[in-house]
């Protein structure tokens, strides 16, 4: 497909980083040095009379590719994803995207005896639609489907398969922000009367799937102000708070532009970056500092005015071994108002140093989006040369 591109730099200041892994041996797989507060001092202890001059080298990746790395898309009220996504959209740049959402509820408080001893006459969903990706002038169509088995939000990734049961009802809603009210069918209310009033509701009810059937937008339903409600008598209505969410994303019909790696939020894939850390481009050196800069493609001109395309605000970077089992998070960084993107911290420098000296299990770096963003936006990185991703390395060669 035609693809017009204009590079826009994203410079992000590394404000925080977390070290992943249950043991120190995991960290040792990537890090030769530790406890350095000043990255300019990394490698200083190895300097000797044979050291060469200190210089700054621009190092480009050997490869920038898409790879299997399913985003975490499950969450509860305390951690993880903050919304469930549902809908389908034909994106002008990357092609068709389809998201199926999952929602579950728990009673907000203990049931009153009048409700427990009554008969549920009405039930409905109130869902806070706070995210839109796609045509904001249209509507989204979806089926609300029963979920017959328990599922854990912590286990849900973009490619997770959650079994679903029968269709409860079909709905059409506008692509507008605000609380959406979805009355549940009388037949469903009658069939679930005892469950809704039961003290074991949390154990016996497992929520709904939101399966898109039409439209050209993906919407997101957030925890706050979202709930299931049920009435056993006039004026006697109880609430069940939204307790967990999940999203499954289907990109099987996607048509990303040629020669570009797509880093997409809520996706089954990530972007893998491999630098030539040993060889002619970077001989064995004492590395004092590493700054990784990214330059994504500006595709905003390819979207109509009515197309909402919120971009993720935070990107993460991990060092990963060849088998994918050993991982170290280097940074999660935020895009600033100037659109600049830079990753610059001691952990990154130490990982480069260890790999350069051949004392690391590092195979690649992986770019990802943290689960808390809960969107479907993306960045595109050219694979055919240029400096879309670049490492600036301050180092002293070992002669």
RALIN-V472783 format. One line per field, one symbol per residue. burial: # if it has 9 or more other ideal C-beta (glycine too) atoms within 8 Angstrom, else .. A space follows every 10 residues. Layout:
burial = ???
//
This chain:
burial = ....#.#### ####..#... #....##.## #.#..#..#. .##....... #.....###. ...#.##.## ######...# #########. #.######## #######... #..###.#.# ..#######. ######.#.# #######... #.#..###.# .#.#...### #.#.#...## .#.#...##. .##.###... #...###### ##..#.#### ###..##### ###..#.### ##.####### #..#.##..# ########## #######... .#..###### #########. ..#...##.. .#.####### #....##### ###.##..## ########## #######..# .#..#####. ########## ###....### ########.
//
